[in-house]
Amino acid sequence: MFKIKDTIKILFSIIFSSLLYVILNLIPIIGPVIVGIISGKISNVRGVKKGFIIGISSGIIGFLLILFIFHKGVYSWNIFGKILIGSFLILWNFFGIILSGIGGVIGVSLFGIERNEKQENYEEEKDKRTFILCKKCKIANLKGSKFCRNCGEKL
C-alpha cells in the first residue's frame, strides 16, 4: 500500500523524467534508457514491473510534451512535410518510450539491490535477538526486559 509520501515521490520522478525525456530523447538509444534509469532511482519503488511502468509513463508524458512543442513549430509546413516528420517523430518516440521503460527496470534493479540488502540485514539483526518466555503467560519478551509485555509479571 502506497503512502502519500511515496505517491508524491513517484509523481515527482515521472514529471522530472518526462522533462528530461524531452531533452535526452535526441540521443539515440542511450538517452531514453538514461531517463528510465533516473526515473527508477528517484521513484524508489520495489519491483521490476513498477519500474517499467514508471519508465513508460515518463516516456509517454515526455512524448506528449514533444508533440506539444512540435505542433507549435510546424504550422507553416505543407501537409506532406507534416506527415513525413510526424511519422518519423511517432516511430522514434515509440522506441524511445520502450527504451525508457527498460531503463526504469534497470534503475529499479540497480538501486533496489541496496534496499533488499538493508531489509535482509534488518531481518538478520531481528533473528539475532534473544527472547525470554514469561513464566506466567508464556509470551516471548526481549532479553533484558524487566516485565512481561503481555501480563506485566516480573521476569
CORMOJO-V342344 format. One record per residue. RES is the residue in one small letter. SS is DSSP state (H for helix, E for strand, C for the rest). PSI is psi in whole degrees, -180 to 180 (NA if undefined). D_LAST is the distance of its C-alpha to the last C-alpha in whole Angstrom. Layout:
{{RES | SS | PSI | D_LAST} {RES | SS | PSI | D_LAST}}
//
This chain:
{{m | C | 129 | 38} {f | C | 143 | 40} {k | C | 167 | 39} {i | H | -42 | 41} {k | H | -42 | 41} {d | H | -40 | 41} {t | H | -43 | 44} {i | H | -40 | 46} {k | H | -41 | 45} {i | H | -45 | 47} {l | H | -42 | 50} {f | H | -44 | 50} {s | H | -38 | 51} {i | H | -45 | 53} {i | H | -47 | 55} {f | H | -45 | 55} {s | H | -32 | 56} {s | H | -43 | 59} {l | H | -38 | 60} {l | H | -35 | 60} {y | H | -40 | 61} {v | H | -38 | 65} {i | H | -52 | 65} {l | H | -12 | 64} {n | C | -17 | 65} {l | C | -18 | 69} {i | C | 114 | 67} {p | C | 139 | 68} {i | C | -59 | 65} {i | H | -39 | 63} {g | H | -56 | 62} {p | H | -34 | 61} {v | H | -42 | 58} {i | H | -42 | 57} {v | H | -45 | 57} {g | H | -42 | 55} {i | H | -45 | 53} {i | H | -43 | 52} {s | H | -37 | 51} {g | H | -37 | 49} {k | H | -47 | 47} {i | H | -40 | 47} {s | H | -30 | 46} {n | C | 45 | 43} {v | C | 165 | 42} {r | C | 141 | 41} {g | C | 135 | 43} {v | H | -38 | 47} {k | H | -44 | 48} {k | H | -38 | 47} {g | H | -42 | 49} {f | H | -44 | 52} {i | H | -42 | 52} {i | H | -41 | 51} {g | H | -45 | 54} {i | H | -44 | 57} {s | H | -43 | 56} {s | H | -43 | 57} {g | H | -42 | 60} {i | H | -46 | 61} {i | H | -38 | 61} {g | H | -41 | 62} {f | H | -41 | 65} {l | H | -37 | 66} {l | H | -41 | 66} {i | H | -43 | 68} {l | H | -41 | 70} {f | H | -46 | 70} {i | H | -44 | 72} {f | H | -41 | 74} {h | H | -37 | 75} {k | H | -25 | 76} {g | H | -6 | 78} {v | C | 19 | 81} {y | C | -33 | 83} {s | C | -6 | 86} {w | C | 155 | 86} {n | C | 170 | 88} {i | H | -37 | 86} {f | H | -43 | 86} {g | H | -40 | 84} {k | H | -43 | 82} {i | H | -45 | 81} {l | H | -52 | 81} {i | H | -38 | 79} {g | H | -42 | 77} {s | H | -43 | 76} {f | H | -42 | 76} {l | H | -43 | 73} {i | H | -46 | 71} {l | H | -46 | 71} {w | H | -45 | 70} {n | H | -26 | 67} {f | H | -48 | 66} {f | H | -35 | 66} {g | H | -40 | 64} {i | H | -44 | 62} {i | H | -44 | 61} {l | H | -33 | 60} {s | H | -39 | 58} {g | H | -42 | 56} {i | H | -40 | 56} {g | H | -37 | 55} {g | H | -40 | 52} {v | H | -44 | 51} {i | H | -45 | 51} {g | H | -45 | 49} {v | H | -38 | 46} {s | H | -45 | 46} {l | H | -47 | 46} {f | H | -7 | 44} {g | H | -20 | 42} {i | H | -42 | 41} {e | H | -44 | 39} {r | H | -41 | 37} {n | H | -39 | 36} {e | H | -41 | 35} {k | H | -41 | 33} {q | H | -43 | 31} {e | H | -41 | 31} {n | H | -39 | 29} {y | H | -43 | 27} {e | H | -40 | 26} {e | H | -44 | 26} {e | H | -39 | 23} {k | H | -40 | 21} {d | H | -26 | 21} {k | H | -18 | 20} {r | C | 145 | 17} {t | C | 152 | 14} {f | E | 156 | 11} {i | E | 134 | 8} {l | E | 136 | 8} {c | C | 134 | 6} {k | C | -27 | 8} {k | C | -53 | 9} {c | C | -4 | 11} {k | C | 30 | 11} {i | C | 141 | 11} {a | E | 132 | 11} {n | E | 149 | 9} {l | E | 142 | 10} {k | C | 134 | 9} {g | C | -12 | 9} {s | C | 142 | 7} {k | C | -29 | 6} {f | E | 155 | 5} {c | C | 136 | 6} {r | C | -15 | 10} {n | C | -56 | 11} {c | C | -12 | 11} {g | C | 4 | 9} {e | C | 142 | 6} {k | E | 133 | 4} {l | C | NA | 0}}
//
